[in-house]
């Protein structure tokens, strides 16, 4: 798909639109100026002794407007804009298949689960009113259970944007055991310590360190020592070797980090499942449409029945969540019908490869990786 051609066509349309708008504004300014001049002359004709005739003023205004010819002036640019606008949709239709329904398969969805995913997405994005409305209209009241949790998250993030870490520290303290290995709690205390040191007093910062930073001394000694050295630069930390601690990026990254850990504590994914699904679908759609064109050309009607696509879909790494296994014998990727099997020697092959090597499970065979004899009935299915 040549996006440059589409971008160039779009640029031409916007250029024509801007030119047409500019000329229209210029003509309107000229018309307004002539009308204002005519009004001034008419008002002056009201004065006693004035020789100005209002009828002559209107005649003069009409002549000047005819001379300006606003409609004829606009014809050219409007015609060029209309031509560009008519060509652009045709180019889009040529580049993008407008009928994506042929890549659709009839799949039975659990409406209840789908509604919960949609409601959860709204709450994740902070659109609580929309989420409530959706729940009411879909009659899924139990989906609102997650609302209060994400409200707490947005309360924390809102406070962080104001450089207030107190709500975040309260939440982190309540989930101390779950956040033990993440270092997030220490980062929050560090941000607050630096704020106190830069804007408050050395004594207040030292007291805060003794109360809240000391418990982290055993596992984060180097970090604590660095913060203690900052006490020598109270209220002038920006001039110290530790000026990087004042960087706004620390506040920017802590919000995303808190969101990630908050979702992890809730047992939720960091990214919205709905957003991930739509993004992956958008990326896979062109390949699915190409596949369907081939299916139509070959007059194959098994599209609605197949459980596995006949061609692989290459998606970016962010859409790859599960490990895959490729059989070293058949070079095929494992599937539900052909799962990976752990042999007694510790090596793994797919079930169909084991069936072929064991003559449909009628005799033992040698592992292709080691000389050990393998009994097919002792093989165990692996789950990734």
N, C-alpha and C positions, 0 to 999 in steps of 0.2 A: 504494500500500500504506500503510494507516494504522498506523504503528508505535505511535502513542500509545495506540490501543485495546488492542494487544497488551501494551504496557508496563503499562497500568492493570490489565488482567486478571492479569498476573504479580504485580503489587503486591498485589492482593486475595488471591491464593493464598498468598503469603509472609506476609501479615498474619494470615490464618486459621491458617497453620501455626505461627507464633510464639505466637498466643493459645492454640492447643491444647497446644503444648509447655509453655507457662507454667502452664496449669491442671493438666496432668498432673504436673508437678514439684511443684506445691503440694499436690495430693492425695497423692502419694507421700510427701511430707514429713510430712503428717498421719498417714498409716498407719504410717510408721516411728516417729513419736513415740508413738503408742498401743501399738505392739508393744514398744518400749523400756520404757514404763511397766509393761506387763504382765510383762516379764522381771524388772524390778526387784522387783515385788511377789512373784513366784514365788521369787526368790532369798531374799527376806526370810522367806518361809514355811518355808524349810529350817531357820532358827534355832529352837532349842528354845524352847517357850513361845509361839511365834507363833500368832496366831489366824487367820491368812490361809490360805484353802483354795485350792489351785491350780486346782481345778475351777471354783470361783466366779470366779477371775481370768480363765479362758478364756471363761466365759460372759459376763463383763462386756466382755471384748475383742471377742467376737463381736457383742454388742449395739451397741457403739460403731462397729464397722466397718459394720454394717448401717445405722446412723444416718448415717454419712458417705456411704454409697451411691456409691462411686467410679465404678462403671460407669454409673449413671444420670447422674452429673455430667458424665461425658465424652461421653455420647451426643449432646448438643446440639452441642458444638464439633466433634466428629468428623464429625457429619452435615453441618455447614456446610463443613468442610474437604473432605469427599468430593465435595460438589456443585461446589465451586469447582475441584477437581482434574479432575472429569469434563468441565467446560465448557471448560477451558483447551486441551486437545488439539484439541477440535472447532474452537475459534477459530483455532488454528495451521493446521489442515488447510484451513480456509476461506480464510485469508490466504496460505498458502504451498502451492503445488502439491506434494503428496507424491510424485507420479510424475514424476520429471525424465528418465526414460529416453526419453520421446518426443522430447526435444531432442537425442538422441544419434544420431550417424551412424556407419555402419560405415566406419572409416578404417583403412587398413593402416599400422600403426606398426612402426618398426624396433626390435625388442625390445632389441637390443644397445645402441642409442643411448639408449633410454628407461632401461634399467638404469644406464647411466653417469650420466645426469642425476640419477637418484634417489640413487645413491651419492655423487655430488658434493654434493648437497644436504645429506646427513647430515654430510659432512666440513666443509662451509661453516658449519654450525650448531655445530660442535665435538662432535658426537655420534659420536666415532670408533669406539666399541665397536659401536654399532648399524650404522654403515657397514660395518665388517668383517664382521659377521654377515650383512648383506644381500649383500655380495659373495660370501661363501662359499655362501650358499643359492642365489644366482642364477648362480653359476659364471661370474663376470665378474672374474677376477683383475687384468686390466689397468686396471680402474677405480680400483684402489688407488694408482695412480701419483701422484694429486694429493693423497693423504693427507699425505705428509711436508711438502708446501708449506703446507697449511692448519694443520698442527701448529705450524709455525714462526710463522705468523700469530698463533695463539692464545697461543703462548709470549710473543710481543712484546706482545700486548694485556694479558696477565696481568701482565707486568712494568710496563706503563704504569699500570695501576690501582694499583700500589704506588709510583707516581711514580719508577719506574726506567726511564730511556730508553736505557740501554746496549744492550740487544738490538735496539731500534728503530734506533739509530744505526749499529750494525754492519750491519744489513740495508740502511739508506739509503746507507751508504758503498759497499757492494757494488753498488748500483744507482744510483750517483751520476749517470751520464749520462742514464738514463731519468727521473730525478726532477729534472733540472736546472731545468726551468721551473715546477715545482710549488711550490717554496718550503718543502716539507715538512722537508727536512733542516735548514734554518735554524731552523724552528720548534722542532724537537727540541733543537737546541743552545741556543736561547733559553730553553726551559723548564729545561734543566739549568743554564745560567748563572744564572738567577734563583734556583734552588734553592740553588746554592752561595753566592750573594751574601746570601741571606736567612738561611741556616742555618750558613754557614761563614765564611770570611774574605775581605776585600777582595783580598788578594794572590792567593789561590787563584782567585778569580773573574777577576782581571786576567790571570793566567797562562792560564786556560782560554780567555779571549777572544782572546789573542794566538795561541793554537794552533789553535783551531777556528772562531772567528768572523771572523778577519782575511781568509781566502780569499773571504768573501762581501762584503767591503767595496766592491768595484767596482760590483756590481749592486744592492746593498741598503745604500747608504751611510746613508740616513736612519734605517733600522732599527738599524744598528750604532751610530750616534751616540746614539740614544736609550738603547741598552743601556749605552754607556760613561758616560752621564750618571748612570745608576743606581748607579755605583760610589761616588758621593758619599753614597749613602743605605744603605751596607752595614749589614745586620742591622736596619734600620728602614725597609725599603722600603714597608711598609704605611702609613707616615706621609708618603710622598713624593708628588710629582705623578704618579709612575709606579705607583701602587698597583694599577692595573688589571691589571698583569702578574702579580699574585698570584691573580687570579680563578680559581676551580676550573673555570670553563667552558673555559679553555684546555686543561686535561687531558681534559675530557669530549669536546671536539671533535676533539682530535688522534687519538683512538682510531678514530673514524669516518673521518677523513681518511686515516689509515694503511691502514685496511681497503680504502678505495676505490682508493688508489694501488697497494696490494699486488695486488689483483685485476687492475688495469690492467696491471701488469708481467707477470702470468701470462697475459695475454690473455683474462681472464675478465670477465664482467659483474659489476658491484658487487652487484646483486640476484640471488638464486638464480633461475635460469630456471624451476624447478619452482614456487617461490612466486609468481612473476609470472604464470605460466600459470594457476594455480589462482585467484589473485585476479581476473584478467581474466575467467576463466570464470564466477566467482560474480557478477561485475557484469553479464555478458552474458546469464546464464541466464534471468532474467525476460523479457527481450526475445525470446529464442529460444523460450521456452514460448508466448508470445503468438503468435509467428509460426507455430508448429506448430498452435495451435488454429485459426488461419485456414486453414492447409493442410488440416487434417482436415475443416473445415466445407465447403471447396470441393472436397473429394475429390481433391486433387492428390497423386499418388504419386511425384513426381520429387524428393522431398527427398533421397534417397540418391544421386542422380545429379548434382545441380547442383554446379558448382565455385565459384560465387560466390553469396552470399546475395542474395535479391531486395530486401532492405531494409538500410540502413546500421545498424551497431551503434555507438552513441555511447559510447565509453569515455573515461575520464579521461586527462589528458595524460601521466601516468606510464606509460601503456600504448601510447603512440604513439611508435614507434621509427624509422619510415621516412617519408620525404617522399612526398607523393602529388601527382598531377598531374590537374587537371580541364581537359578540353578547352574552350578559349574559344569554340568554334563549337557543339558539341553539348551543352556543359554537363555532360557525363558524366565520371565518374572513370575514369582509365586502368586497364586490366586486362591480364591475360596475352593475352587474345584481341584486345584493342584497345589496344596499347601507345602511348606517346608517341613521335612521330617528329620529328626535327630536320630542318627544311627548309633549302635552300641559302641562304636569306636570313637564317637564324639564328633564326627564330621556330619555335614548336613547336605541333603539332596532333596529335590522335589519328589512328591509321591509318584508321579508318572514315570520319572527316571528310575526310581526304585522298582516299580512294577515291571518295567522293561528288562532291567538287569536281573531280576529274580524270576523272570518268566511267569509273570502274573502271580507272584508270591508263592511259587511252587517249590523253589529251592533257594539255598543260600548263595551269596555272591561276594566277590571281593570288593572292598571299598576302593574306588579309583584313586584315593589319596594315600592309602596305607594298605599293607598286605592282609589286614585282618578280615576274617570271614564275617559276614553280616547276615543275620536272620531278619527278614522283612517284618515278621510279626512282632519283633522286639523294637521296631522303630516307633518313635513318639512324635506326635505333631507339635511343632513350635508355633508360638503366637507372638507376633511383633506388636 
